[in-house]
Amino acid sequence: MGRSRYLRAVHPGPSGGLDPEAPEALLECLTGVSEQIGRPAVLIAMDDLSAIAVSRVAPMLTDRFRIPHQPDDLPARVADKAELSRLCARWDVPHPETVIPASGSEAAEAAWRLGLPVIAKWSRPWLLPSGTGLRSTTLLHAAAEARRLYERSDEAGSRLLLQRFLPAGPDTDWFFHGAFARGGRPLITGSGRKEMSWPVRTGLTAVGRWLPDPAVEEAGLRLAERLGYQGILDLDFRRDEQGVFRLVDFNPRPGAQFRLFTDAGGLDVVQAMYLDLTGQRVPEPSGGPGRVFVAENYALLAAVRGRSLPRRPPAPPSGAGAAAAPARRGRERGQVEAAWFAADDPMPFLAMLAAFLGRGAFKGLRVLRGVPEQGRRTARAVVRAPHQRGRQLPPPAAAGAPGGSAGSAASAASGTRSAPPEAPAEPDELVTR
């Protein structure tokens, strides 16, 4: 990020690091940043830890920053896995069956009842101490593992949750992104499908596609409205064996793949939030579904270790289906938002080399042929400056923690749904960032 030609300045964070339980250092840091900027600036947190900490100091910064209004410690509530489970139950949003055990024996019993393997989560992962080996989410294969993990609750700093494991598949992981004005009024929203992830079937989005789905969108809009949510959110869903989308994660900030949801005029959730917070009109979103997001090094690694990149679907049969095909392709084709992160994180690149050596160079060459030619030449990341249709906007002087993460999978609305339309693998246009 420090090398981007779109970045005006970088302001260091608190010297002792960010601690949402003691945000005084952040308040002092942001006050200093405000003095340097010299005018009110837009402040958008880019990870869960920052979102929680910023919300706790926001009332003291109203004259210095434009911050989305998040009352009652809302980011911490939705990021807390136990609280999220209660919110889903209260508002009838499908969620994986969850148990909060009160003892080690209850944890072992719950693991057997939910069915092994079972997912174990710490309710407040931002409290996990470093160097302990504890992870925010763990897949357990034995009831004894649940008992032993529960016994480390004091060390973890929050409660242990056990959730029913939802198997992953080619059409199970979906996400919802949105930017909302006061009262949960949507500015721009979208649902998408995670077509590749790294690590395979469990990690961040390597290839994602913007595909409207009524069940996912209805769940996201309902949550935002009932919470009175203002700001940007990223929800992760997993579709279960009955076709029900179940919410598995609520991130009160932009997701790593937020640029996937960019309309025909270049509007995305961050730019929409900037316009709203600065009192400008947010254009009505137009177009967008069909776009594809590719984190190229992660996608290539996932393809080598998992499956090949999506292929163009076979041509429809002759007759009525053939006559309807051109119109359907016109609706489904979209742009590709490519991102190459190797310069920021060399580990996927090294793992990719190991995968090539382990699986053979010939398979690697077959995978490379599935990546658009111009995508293979992409070697740096840039960020587009905010703009409104037809005119350039001044870049926001925002302060907040960099980064972002993508979750994994599942939520709202019951019943079986028809399979979403398949889009061609080849892009109409490659949009690099």
Disulfide bonds with the S-S distance in Angstrom:
none
